[in-house]
Amino acid sequence: MKLSEFIEKCGFELITEGKEDVELTSVYCCDLLSFAMSRNPRGSVWVTVMGNVNTIAVAVLTEGGCIVVAEGTAIDENAIEKAKQQGVAVLKTSKPIFEAALEAHNLISV
C-alpha cells in the first residue's frame, strides 16, 4: 500500500507529510531507538511512543515508510520541523501501540 493511501484510510492524525509514493511493507513496534536503528524494516509503519528528533533520524537512517506516534504521546517541535525537512511522514493516535499497529497491519496487508 502506498503511504498516501494509508494516510487516507488509517484515521490517524497527520502531523507531517512524507514521500507519498513510498510503499508500506510491514509494521514495526519499538521504543528503544538503538534497537530500531538496526531492525526497523525499510518501508515500515513504525509505531512508537518516542516523539523526538532522534526518532526522525532513525526513520531516515532505516528508510522507514512513516512513523505513528501512539498512546497520545506529544511530538516535540524540533521533531516536527526535522520531519518536514527530511520528508518523513509522522502521524499521531491516542490508541495504544498494539491497537495502532494491528490497525496499520490490517490496512497494509489487504
Buried (B, 14 or more C-beta within 10 A) or exposed (E): BBBBEBBEEBEBEBBBBBBBEBEBBBBBBBBEBEEBBEEBBEBBBBBBBBBBBBBBBBBBEBEBBBBBBBBEBEBEEEBBEBBBEBEBBBBBBEBBBEBBBBBBBEBBEE
